[in-house]
């Protein structure tokens, strides 16, 4: 792929459409991220446990169908999965304002909406990460991921503030209606991508369980991917306990309205823009492997500022600045490790690798939501935040204790020793020797 020296991948029509789709969908994501729990907190006056359970239900599909989703996506054209995923999620969200206007909205409907939204998000996310190597080529993955991460960072910068103002002006249920329109627009951009995939050839003896096991063996048999998955799963468990309690803490304990909450989350997420800008330089400076663990170890402690320092007034914004620093680390971590994962996985295993990773790292998130709800209900919301933040501070250890700690340059091609054996009589067997 020949790239414009200034625009880079943005000179490519297909990537430009994916970039535009990501831009609008990320703003919609922040409407959902803030709007759905605020419907529960403000409109339905939900308890801390109910708010935690809502977060858990939304992430439960990653645990329940995450693995088969990867095998199914590897049998489909990924572009079509992206289109259907966006349209379905938009339609599901629209049911909330309709039920609210009819006076029949309940917490149980929110649970159903969160679960349905999560199901289609599972398929969308697996297809999204598996589609990028096809669209831009493996040699452009770091640039492609960095640009997409910068979009997410910009959305984190403006999305929560926009969402907070929309919720304050229109109410949380109506803001979800706006998000339904945004999701449809996102699907429209993907439709415009002209580069088509060949329909994946299904092997005559293909079996779903065997294909799932191939993905599991690949990830768990690769000691670098295994360390990354363990680190991410641990961090996600604790951040999922932290996030719903943060909204409760800001709204009920500190008495902030939706607009102010949106601004706090904007400051918090703005660090992601810095992280996307410096990810490649940071990895070049400290080395690619060290960049993965240092990005977490150096920034996670700043999550402690919210439960330790925050109060109405200037202290709230100092605590939000701690979230800004944490977001820098999260994006540097994601750019580095996601690009590595995509580069070392063969095309036929991409969907299953991404689904397996997401099963492992997102599967802990419903448990985290429940953990946060239980801690908030029994010990108080502030204590729940403190416990979750302390746990995030040690989440980097699996990567630190792996060979990644001293690997300045990471592999950039699939390892043939970890590919499924194709000879007769072999059914998805993997070499037992882990990758170097």
Buried (B, 14 or more C-beta within 10 A) or exposed (E): EEBEEEEBBBBBEBBBBBBBBBBBBBBBBBBBBBBBBBBBBBBBEBBBBBBBBBBBBBBBBBBBBBBBBBBBBBBBBBBBBBBBBBBBBBBBBBBBBEBBEEEEBEBEBBBBBBBBBBBBBBBBBBBBBBBBBBBBEBEBBBBBBBBBBBBBBBBBBBBBBBBBBBBBEBBBBBBBBBBBBBBBBBBBBBEEBEBEEEEBEEEEEEEEEBBBBBBBBBBBBBBBBBBBBBBBBBBBBBBBBBBBBBBBBBBEBBEBEBBBBBBBBBBBBBBBBBBBBBBBEBBEEBBBBBBBBBBBBBBBBBBBBBBBEBEEEEBBEBBBBBBBBBBBBBBBBBBBBBBBBBBBBBEBBBBBBBBBBBBBBBBBBBBBBBBBBBBBBEEBBBBBBBBBBBBBBBBBBBBBEBBBBEBEEBBBEBBEBBBBEEEEEEEBEBBEEBBE
